[in-house]
Amino acid sequence: MHLGSFKRLATVSAIALTASMYSGSAFAVSVQSGAPTTIPMHATVLNTFTVTTTPLLFGTFGATPKAGNQAQAVLTPAGILTDAPGGGNAANARIAKDPTNGPTVSSVTVVGLGSTQVKVDYSNIVNMINGAGTFVISSIDDNLNSPVTGVGGVAGHGGAVPTQGNATTLANGHLDFSIGGKFQTSATATPYVNGLYVGSFDVTLSY
C-alpha cells in the first residue's frame, strides 16, 4: 500500500473516532498500561425562544387633566378595567372609560425548553403620547402567578417599572400569559386632543 493510502486511512480513522467520541456513543481505544485515556465532554446551547404577542389596548376614554393631580385607569391581566379620578375627588383630574369600546390585554405565547425556569423582564416603558398630551404608564402587570401557565413567580408588578420575575415553562415548552397595566393623566393642565395615544414597553425572556 502506498504511503498516501496509509495517510488517508489514518485520517479517516481519526475522523471516525472523533465522531464517535462526540456523538454520545461508546468508543474503544487501545492504550498502554499506565497511559491516560481522554474522555470528551460537550454541551449544546439552545437559547432561542419563539414569542408571539398581541398589543395592549386600553380602549377609549374621556380624560380631563389638572395640574398637580393625576387620575388613573387600571387594566388587570384578566381584562378588568377600572378608572378613578385623582385623589378620588371628582373635582380633580378625571378619566372616564367608554364601555362600548373596551380594552384588550396583551397576550404572550412563548415556546422554549420544556419544564425550564424563564426570567421575565419588563423595561423601556414609553408613555402613551399624542402631540403634547401624555398618559403616564405607571405599572405593568401580568398573570404569571396563574397555575394555567405552570409554576409562576412574578409578583409585585403593581409597583415601579421596570419589573421582573420568574416563571416555568410547561413540559411542552409553552408559557402563555397576559399583560395589563396602569396609566395616569399627566400632572399638567395640557388638554387631551382627540386621537390615538401610542406607547410601548419591552418584555425580555432569558434562561
C-alpha positions as CSV (number, residue, x, y, z in Angstrom):
1,M,0.0,0.0,0.0
2,H,1.3,3.5,-0.9
3,L,2.2,6.0,1.8
4,G,-0.6,8.3,0.7
5,S,-3.1,5.4,1.2
6,F,-1.8,4.9,4.7
7,K,-2.2,8.7,5.4
8,R,-5.8,8.7,4.1
9,L,-6.7,5.6,6.1
10,A,-5.2,7.2,9.3
11,T,-7.2,10.4,8.6
12,V,-10.5,8.6,8.1
13,S,-9.9,6.5,11.2
14,A,-9.2,9.7,13.3
15,I,-12.4,11.3,11.9
16,A,-14.5,8.3,12.7
17,L,-13.1,8.1,16.3
18,T,-13.7,11.8,16.9
19,A,-17.3,11.5,15.6
20,S,-17.9,8.6,17.9
21,M,-16.4,10.4,20.9
22,Y,-18.7,13.4,20.5
23,S,-21.9,11.6,19.5
24,G,-22.5,10.2,22.9
25,S,-21.8,6.7,21.7
26,A,-19.3,4.4,23.4
27,F,-15.9,4.1,21.9
28,A,-12.9,1.8,22.4
29,V,-9.2,2.6,22.2
30,S,-6.1,0.5,22.8
31,V,-3.8,2.1,25.5
32,Q,-0.6,1.0,27.2
33,S,-0.6,0.3,30.9
34,G,-0.3,3.5,32.9
35,A,-1.2,5.7,29.9
36,P,-4.2,8.1,30.2
37,T,-7.4,7.8,28.3
38,T,-9.1,11.0,27.3
39,I,-12.9,11.3,27.9
40,P,-14.6,14.1,26.0
41,M,-17.2,16.4,27.4
42,H,-19.7,18.6,25.5
43,A,-22.9,20.5,25.9
44,T,-25.4,22.0,23.4
45,V,-26.8,25.5,23.9
46,L,-30.3,26.4,22.7
47,N,-31.0,30.0,23.7
48,T,-33.8,30.7,21.2
49,F,-37.4,31.5,22.1
50,T,-40.4,31.8,19.7
51,V,-42.5,34.6,21.0
52,T,-46.0,35.6,19.7
53,T,-47.6,38.8,21.1
54,T,-50.7,41.0,20.7
55,P,-50.9,44.7,21.6
56,L,-52.0,46.1,24.9
57,L,-55.2,48.1,24.2
58,F,-56.7,50.2,26.9
59,G,-59.8,51.1,24.9
60,T,-61.4,54.6,24.6
61,F,-61.5,57.2,27.3
62,G,-62.5,60.7,28.1
63,A,-59.8,62.5,30.0
64,T,-59.5,65.8,31.9
65,P,-56.1,66.8,33.2
66,K,-55.3,69.0,36.2
67,A,-52.0,70.5,37.2
68,G,-50.5,68.7,40.2
69,N,-53.1,65.9,40.1
70,Q,-53.5,62.6,38.3
71,A,-56.4,60.3,37.5
72,Q,-55.8,56.7,36.7
73,A,-57.1,53.7,34.9
74,V,-56.1,50.1,35.7
75,L,-56.4,47.1,33.3
76,T,-55.8,43.8,35.1
77,P,-54.3,40.8,33.2
78,A,-57.8,39.3,33.5
79,G,-59.2,42.1,31.3
80,I,-61.0,44.0,34.1
81,L,-60.8,47.8,33.6
82,T,-61.4,50.4,36.4
83,D,-61.0,54.1,36.4
84,A,-60.7,56.6,39.2
85,P,-60.4,60.5,39.5
86,G,-57.2,61.9,41.0
87,G,-57.3,61.6,44.8
88,G,-60.8,60.1,44.5
89,N,-62.2,63.6,44.1
90,A,-64.4,64.4,41.1
91,A,-63.1,68.0,41.1
92,N,-59.6,66.7,40.3
93,A,-58.2,65.1,37.1
94,R,-60.6,62.7,35.5
95,I,-60.6,59.6,33.4
96,A,-63.8,58.0,32.2
97,K,-63.8,54.7,30.2
98,D,-66.1,54.1,27.3
99,P,-68.0,50.8,27.9
100,T,-68.8,50.4,24.2
101,N,-65.1,50.3,23.2
102,G,-63.4,48.2,25.9
103,P,-59.8,47.1,26.4
104,T,-57.8,44.1,25.3
105,V,-54.9,42.7,27.3
106,S,-51.7,41.8,25.6
107,S,-51.4,38.0,25.1
108,V,-47.9,36.5,25.1
109,T,-47.2,32.9,23.9
110,V,-43.6,31.7,24.4
111,V,-42.1,28.4,23.2
112,G,-38.8,27.3,24.6
113,L,-37.2,24.5,26.5
114,G,-39.7,22.3,28.4
115,S,-40.1,22.5,32.2
116,T,-37.5,25.2,32.4
117,Q,-37.4,28.4,34.5
118,V,-37.6,31.5,32.5
119,K,-36.8,35.0,33.7
120,V,-39.3,37.7,32.5
121,D,-38.2,41.4,32.5
122,Y,-40.2,44.5,31.6
123,S,-38.3,47.6,30.6
124,N,-38.1,50.6,28.2
125,I,-41.5,51.9,29.1
126,V,-42.6,54.6,26.7
127,N,-45.6,56.6,27.8
128,M,-48.7,56.9,25.5
129,I,-48.4,60.2,23.6
130,N,-50.3,62.2,21.1
131,G,-48.8,65.6,20.4
132,A,-48.3,67.4,23.7
133,G,-50.7,65.1,25.5
134,T,-49.2,62.3,27.6
135,F,-50.7,59.3,29.6
136,V,-48.0,58.1,32.0
137,I,-47.6,54.3,32.3
138,S,-47.1,53.7,36.0
139,S,-47.0,49.9,36.1
140,I,-47.1,46.7,34.0
141,D,-48.8,43.6,35.4
142,D,-49.1,40.0,34.3
143,N,-50.8,36.8,35.4
144,L,-47.8,34.6,35.7
145,N,-48.9,33.5,39.2
146,S,-51.8,31.6,37.5
147,P,-51.4,27.8,37.6
148,V,-52.5,27.7,34.0
149,T,-49.0,28.8,32.9
150,G,-47.0,26.4,35.1
151,V,-45.2,27.5,38.2
152,G,-45.2,31.3,38.2
153,G,-43.2,33.5,40.4
154,V,-43.9,37.0,39.2
155,A,-45.4,39.2,41.9
156,G,-45.4,42.9,42.9
157,H,-45.8,44.2,39.4
158,G,-48.1,46.9,40.7
159,G,-45.0,48.9,41.8
160,A,-42.5,50.9,39.9
161,V,-41.3,49.7,36.5
162,P,-39.3,48.1,35.1
163,T,-40.3,44.9,36.9
164,Q,-39.2,41.3,36.6
165,G,-39.8,37.8,37.9
166,N,-39.5,34.1,37.1
167,A,-41.9,31.6,35.5
168,T,-41.6,27.9,34.4
169,T,-42.5,26.6,31.0
170,L,-44.8,23.6,30.7
171,A,-43.4,20.2,29.7
172,N,-44.1,21.0,26.0
173,G,-42.1,24.2,26.3
174,H,-45.1,26.6,26.3
175,L,-45.5,29.6,28.5
176,D,-48.7,31.6,28.0
177,F,-49.6,34.7,29.9
178,S,-51.5,38.0,29.7
179,I,-50.3,41.5,30.4
180,G,-52.2,44.5,31.7
181,G,-51.1,47.8,33.2
182,K,-52.0,51.1,34.8
183,F,-51.8,54.6,33.3
184,Q,-52.4,58.0,34.6
185,T,-53.1,61.5,33.3
186,S,-50.1,63.8,33.3
187,A,-49.8,66.2,36.3
188,T,-50.2,69.2,34.0
189,A,-53.1,71.1,32.6
190,T,-52.3,70.3,29.0
191,P,-55.6,69.3,27.4
192,Y,-56.0,65.9,25.7
193,V,-56.9,66.1,22.0
194,N,-59.0,63.5,20.2
195,G,-57.0,60.7,18.6
196,L,-54.8,57.7,19.2
197,Y,-52.2,57.8,22.0
198,V,-49.3,55.4,21.4
199,G,-46.7,54.0,23.7
200,S,-44.8,50.7,24.2
201,F,-42.8,48.5,26.5
202,D,-40.3,45.7,26.1
203,V,-40.6,42.2,27.5
204,T,-37.4,40.2,27.7
205,L,-37.2,36.5,28.3
206,S,-34.0,34.7,29.4
207,Y,-33.0,31.4,30.9
